């Protein structure tokens, strides 16, 4: 099964993504080979995302979830501005096709608006450890959607890992304070 979205086949996209997996390293917009595996960056991202809720919770002790989200988004823009300037300004954004802008807009909505607002609301009302363990269900959702849209093969170890994530969520919801 494959889907067509905006005139492009998901199966075609999947083949392109699979061929890119064979390449070693990551290429920046300037063409520099960073030479580190996607797993390294995934672990680095996980580490950063593991630290961030502590600071988020501390900030949310004195501000609303919406105010915190807006402030954090503003600050994130300021933090990436030097990198944008180093890369040559916003001119390289002109080369992004309209179809990619549509997908980036959807991704931005689900992560930076809807997802982050739900996350900040949960973080404001709950404990960072519990909230992040529940939010950790996101990779399992991604795994299922990747199988549906990109024909990604779900290996037994990915499925078992996803099931353990779900079981962890159940254990958290059964536990008391």
N, C-alpha and C positions, 0 to 999 in steps of 0.2 A: 504494500500500500504506500502511495506517496501523494503529497498534496501539492497543489500549484497555488502560489501566492504572488500576486502582482506579476504574472507572466513568467515566473521562474520556477522550475521544478525543484522541490525539496530533495528529490533523489539526486539531481545534478549537484545541488549545493553539498549534499552529503559526500558525494564522490570527491569534490574539491577539498572538503574538510579532511577527508581521509588521506588524500595525497599530501596535504600539508602536514599531517602528523608524522610523515616519514622524514621531513626536514629536521635537521638538528639546529636547535637554538631559536631565537626570536629575532626578527628584524625590526628595528625601529623605523619611524617614518623617514629618517635620513639614511637608511640602508645599513646601519651599523649592526653587526651580528653580536648579540649579547651572549650567545653560547651557553645559556643555562636552560635546563629542561623546564617544560611546563609544570612539572611536579614541584620544582624548586619554588617557582612563583606562586603556585597554589598553596604550598606550605607557608611561604612568606605572607600571603594574603590571609591565611587562617590565623597566623600568629598576630598580625595587625588587627584583624577583626576580633580576636580574643582579648586584646588589650583595650580596644576602643570602648566597649560597654562600661568599663569601670569609670572612664572619664565622662561618658555620656550620662551615667546615673548621677555622678557628682554634680554635673551641670543641671540636670533635671530636678534636683532637689529644690531649686529656686526659680525655675521657669517652667512654662507649660510645654507640652510636647510639640505643639505647632511652632512656638517661638524658638525652641531648641532646634527643630528641623530647619527652619528658615535661616537661623544664625549659622548653623553648621554648613548648610549649603553655600551660603555667602562666603564663609571662611574657606571652604574647599575650593571655590572659584579663585579666591585670592592666592591660595597655595599653589595652584597649577599655573597661574599666570606667568611666572618666570619661565617655566618650561615651555609654554606656548611662545613666548618671546624668543627664547633660545632656538626653537624649531623654525623660526622665521615668521612668526605672527600667525594670523588666522588664514593666510592665503592657501595653505594646504587643505583647509576645510572645503574650499571651493571644488575640489576634485571628488568629493564624496557624491555618489549618485543619489538621485531622489529616492530610489527604493531603499537605499541604506539609511537615509534620513528618516524614512517612515519606521524602519525597524529600530533605529536608535531612539526615536521618540517613544515608541512602545516600551523599549527597555528602560528608558529614563522614567517613564510614568510608573512602571511596576516596581522599580527599585528605589528611585530617589524621591518619589512622591507617595504612592500608595503603600509600598512595602516599608519604607522608612518611617512613614507616619504611624503605621500600625506598630512597628517595632518601638518607636519612641514612646507611644502611648503605653505599650506593655512594659517598657523599661521604667517609665515614670511611676506606674502602679505596682510593679513587681520587683523581684530581685534579679540582678544581672545574670547570675548563674543559671537560674531556672529559665528566664526568658531566652537566653542564648541556646540552651539545650533544646527548647521547643523550636526556636527559629532554625535549628540545625536540621529540621525536616526538609528544608529547601533543596538540598542536593538530591534527595529522593524524588521530589517532584520534578527536578531537572532531568534526572535519569529516565523517568517515565516519559516525559515530553520529548527527550532526545530520541528515544526509541520510536516514538510516534512520528515525529517530524523529520528526523534525519536518518531513520533506519539504523540507528546505533544498536549494535549487538549488546544485549545485557548478559554479561557473563555470570557464572554462578557466584563468583566472589563479589561482584557489584550488587547482585540481588541479595545475597546474605548480608552484606554491609548495610544496604537499604532497609532490610527487615530489622536488623539490630537497631538502626536509628529509630524506626517506628516503635519497636519494643521499648526503647529508652523513653520515648515520649509517653507511652502508656504507663511505664513505671513512675515517671514524674507526676503524671496526673493522678495516680492512685495514692501517692505518698502524701503525708500531711505536712504541716508547716515545720 
